[in-house]
Amino acid sequence: MLALLAACAWSPEAPIARPAVGPPAAKARTLTVDCAGAGEFLDLVSAIDAADSGDTIEVAPCTYTGSIDFRGREVRIVSTGGAAETFIVATPETPVVRAARGEGPGTLLEGFTLVGGGGVDEPAVEEQFSALTLRDVTITGSAGTVTVYARSAMITLDRVWIDATNTPSEGLLIQGRRGMVAVKDSVIECGAAPIGYMAEHGAGFLDGVTFSCPDARAAEVFHCPGRVQRSTFDGQFYVENESASEETTVVEGSVFLGGLEAYFASVEVHNAVFWGAGVTTRSANVSVDGSIFAGAVCALDKQGAGGSLQVEYSLFHDNQANHCAGADPVGQGDNLAGDPLFVDAAALDFTLGAGSPAIDAGPPGASWLDVDGSPNDIGAWGGPFRLGGGW
């Protein structure tokens, strides 16, 4: 009996057999679509139906009619001719693109112009409980409740142009709710829409984005943290949170043509240009350094009780008032007055000309050096995340 027990005893050197879980992974394939018949499929919908997660669908230039749904498949749909030659025209009253069944982080649509899409209670691009990247995509002529809508999801818009022809009925071009909505190196034109971008109850990230929304709210960060860098806002930038001490939004290397307003929020601004409009706070904690305020009625305006508005190492020029509700900041906190000598402010070129008092006058310390290692220049072209990149 002892011999039998010894023979059955487990040895630490013996491998542990584990049952196989599911079928073996299939090798990723590349499927081809060509409306002229040179591919495996004539249309995108049929190719998606035949694809498995991990596959790539290559699409030849053409105009493809019919909305697409990733149907839970984590696939890459890539055009071979780019957005200028490859179009997806939406089925009426439906989103032109939908990913709402748990698609994974490899889900991609690249190199297309998306035409139309949306309807009553339908966005033009819809994503829920999924991950999706739109890259090198133009979105035009949609009429949905929202142009791009993501809920409890991760969506990335990379080199995307939303042109001014989109007229969302709820007034939002991009809306991310309870998830992450990231926009990179893109152009957003509001047209008739009153709001270009909104991140709410999740997180927002803007990097290298140009907003053309002169009569609208270019971007809003609502009840969530945010990060903004090397972006330009023609239109107001608005931040609102549930308290003045949580969910901080950080801004670096950006230009504001419609001002920044913060309500019950925490905002840090480093190396910005405020041209024609300044910073307004209401019960918010806002700190600004290394920034230029020029041509505003009120460069700074702290409204109501509570909160704080602190400005250091900044330059003020040609404002009707440097502070409409407090002491003039010039002469305090290393703030200066003087002409920044922009190269061409009328053309929105806010680089500093030779002899500008803003050169090397920004926040001290190694963490704020310009990308060339010199002291921080005040303005959007100074600091480690300058508007022109280079970091």
N, C-alpha and C positions, 0 to 999 in steps of 0.2 A: 504493500500500500504506500509506504514512504517513497519507494522508487517511482511509483506512478505519479505521486504529487510532485516530486522533483522534476520529472519529465515535463509536467504541465506548467511549471512555474514560469513567470514572466521574467525575461532578461532585459536589462536596460539597453543592451546592444541590439535587441531584436527590433526590426521596423514595425511600426503600427499600421495595420491595414485600414484604410479609410474608404468608405463607399464613394463611388463616383456620384457627383451632383450634376444632374442634367446631361444633355448630349455634349459631345466635344464641340468646341467653338469652330464655326465654319470659317474658312479663309475668306478675308474681305475681297470683294469683287469690284470691278469698275463696269458699270452699265452705261450705255450710250443712248442718247436721244437726239433725233434729227428729224425735223418735220418734212424734210425732203426725201427721207427714206434711206439715208446712208447709215443710220444707227440701228440698234436693236429695237428701239421703240420710236413711235411717231409722236408721242405726247408724254408729258411729265407725269400725269396721274398714273398711267399704266406702269411707268418705270418705278414709281414709289411703291405701288402695290407689289411689284416683283422683288423689291430690295429687302435686304436684311440689315439690322443695325451693324454699323462698321463699313458698309458699302459706300462707294462714291458714284454719283450719277453725273456724267459729263454731258453737257447740253450744247448743241450746235446753235449758231445764230438763227433766230427765227422769231416770229410772234406766236406764242403759245396761248391759246384761249382756254380758260378754265382755271379756277382757283385751285391751290394745292394745299394738302394737309399731310404733315409728316406721319400721322397715324401711329405715333408711338415709336417710330423708327429713328434711331440716332444715325442719320446719314448725312453725307456732304453732297449738296447739289451745287455744281460749279459750271458756269458757262465757259465756253472756249473762246467766245468773241467779246465778252464784256457787256456792260450795261448799255452801251451805245448801240448794240446790235442784237440784243436778246431781251425779249419782252414777255412778261406774263400778264395777261389781261384777265381781270377778275370775272368770275361768274356774278351776275347782278345780285345785289343784296347779301353777299357773303364776303367774309374776309378773303383777300387775295392770297394770304399766307396764314396758316394756322399750325401751331404746335401746342397741344393742350392735353397730351396723354403721357406725360412723364418722359419726354425725350431728353436724352442725356447731354452732357457738355460738349460733345463732338458734333452736335447738330448745327449745320451751316448752310446758308444760302449766299452764294457769292457771284457777283457779276451780272445782275439783272436790273431791268427797269420794271417796277411794279405799277401797273396801270389800273386805276379804279379801286374798287373794293369797299366793303362796308355798306351799312344800311341802317334801318331802324334797330337799335340795340345791338348793332354789330360794328366792331372796329374794322379798319382796313387791314391791319396786321394784328393777330391775336396770339398771345402766348399765356399759358397758365400751367403752373406746377411742372415747369420744364426749364430747359436751358436752350438758348438759341442765339446764334450770331448772324447778323446781316452784315455782309462786307462788300464794299464797292457796289452799293445798291442805290438806285434812284426811286423815290416814291412820289407819284404824281397823280393828280386827278381823283383822289379818294374823297368819299363823302360819308364816311362812317361816323359813329358817335365820337370816336377818337381815332386818330390816324394810326398810331402804334400803341397798343395796350398790353401791359404785362402785369399779371397778378400772381403773387406767391411764386415768383419765377426769377430767373437770371437771364437778362437780355443784354446783349452788347451790339451797339450800332457802331460799326467801324468803317470810316470813309463812306458815310451815307449822306445823300442829299435829299432832304424833304423840301420840295419846291413850293412856291406860293400858290399853286393851283389847288392844294388840298383845303377843303372846307369842312372840318369836323363839326357836327351839330352840337356837341357839348363843349366845343371851344378849345380842345386840347390836341396838340400834335403828338406829344409823347407823354404817356402816363404810366408810371410804375408804382404798383401798390403792393406793400408787404413783400418786397423782394429787392433785387438789385437791378437798377437800370443804369448802364454805363454807355456813354456816348463819347467817341474818340474821333478826332480829325475829320469832323463832319460839318455840314452847313445846314442850318435850319432856318427856313423862311416862313414867317408866320402868316403872311398874306392877311386873310380876314380872321384868322384865329386869334383870340385874345391871350392865349397862353401857349408858349412854345414847348416847354418841358416842365414836368412835375414829377418829383420823387416824393412819395408819401408813405409813412409808416414802414419804411424799409431802409434803403441807403441809396445815395446818389453819387455818381462820379462823372465829371465832365473834364475832358482833356483835349485841348486843341480844337474846340468847337467855336464856330462863328454863328451867332444868332442875329438874324436880320428881322427884328420885330419892333420897329421904331414907335408904333402906336399901341404896343401890347406889353404884357409881362413876358419877358424873354424866358425866364426860368424861375422855378419855385421849388424850394426844399421845405417840405412840410412834415413836421413831427418825425424827423429822422436825421441822422448825421449825413454830412456830405463833404466831398472834396472837389475843388475846382482848380484847374491849373491851365495856364497858357491859352485862355479862352477870351473871346470878345463878345460883349453883350450890348447890342443896339436894342434897347428896351430894358425895362426894370428887372433887377435881380432881387427876389424876395425870399426871406427865410422866416419861418414861424415854427416854434416848438411849444411844448407844454410847460416849459420852465426856462429861465434864463441861464441855467447852469448845466444843462444836459444836452446831449446830441449836438456836439459842436460841428459847425461847418467851417472848413479851412479853405482859404482862397490864396493862390499864389500866381504871380506873373500874368495878371489879367487886366482887361480894359473894360470899363463900365461907362457907357454913353447915356444910360437912362437911370443911373444911380443904383444904390443898394438900400433896401429897407429891411430892418430886422425887428420882429415883434416877439416878445417872450422867447428870445433865442440867444444862443452863444455863437459868436462868429469871430474868427481870426482872419485878418487880411494882411498879406505880406506882398509888397512890391506890386502895386496896382496903379492904374491911371483912372481917375474919375474926371471925365471931360463933359462939362455942361450940367452935371448933376452930381450930388455928393452922397453922403451917408445919413440916413434917417433912422433913429432908433426909438422904440417904444417898449419900455420895461425889458430891455435886452442888455446883454453884456457883449460889447463889441470892442475889439482892439485892432488898431491899424498901425502898421509901421512900413517905412520904406515906400510911401505912396505919394502920388502927385494929385492935388485937387486944383482944377483950373476951370474958370468960366462958369461957375455955378452961382445960383441965387443964394443957396445955403450950402457951403461945403460940408458943414456938420450941423446936425439938428437933433438934439436929444429931447424927445417929447415925453411928458408925463413923469410921474415919480418912479423911483426904482431903477435898477440896472446901472450900467456904466458905459461911457464912451471915451476910450483912451486912444490918443494918437501920438506917435513918436517918430522921430527921424523921417519926417515927411515935409513936402514942399507945397506951399500955397501960392497961387498966382491968379490975379484978375477975377476974384470972386466978389460978388456983391457983399457977402459976409462970410468970413471964415468959420464963424460959429454963430448960429441964429439963436441959441438958447444958453450960451455960456461964454466964458472968457475966450478971447482970441488965443488960439493955440500957438501962434508964432512967438518964438522966444522961449517957449516951454518945451520940455521933452526933446530937445535938439531939433525942433521944427524950424523951418526956414521960410522966408518969403523971397520970391524972385522968379524970373522968367526961365522955365525949364529948357528953352531953346529947342523945341521939338523940330525935327527935320522938316515935316510937312503935316501939321495937325489937321489942316483942311482935308487932306487925303487920308486922314487917320493913320499917319505914320508918326508914332510917338517915340521913335528912337531919339536919343539925346544928341544934339549937335555939339560941336567942339566948344568948350568953355562953359557948358551948362553947370550951374551950381549944384545940380543933382548928382553929378559924377562923384563917385566914391563917398557920398554923404549919407548912405543908408545905415541900417543897423550894423553894429560892430560884431566881431566874433567870427570864428572859423566856419560856423554852420551857415552863415549868411553871405559868404564870399560869392562873387560872380563866378560864372563858369570858367573864366580864364584865370581864376585865382586872385583877382584884384579885389579891393574893398567893394562892398555892396553899393551899386548905383541905385538911387531912388527911381521908382517907376517900374513899369511892367517889363522892361528889358534888363532889369537888374536881378540879382539874387540867383539862387541855385535852380530855380524853375522858371527861367525867363520866358517871355512870350515867344521868342524866336527859337526855342529849343536849345540844342547844343549840350544837353546834359545826359 
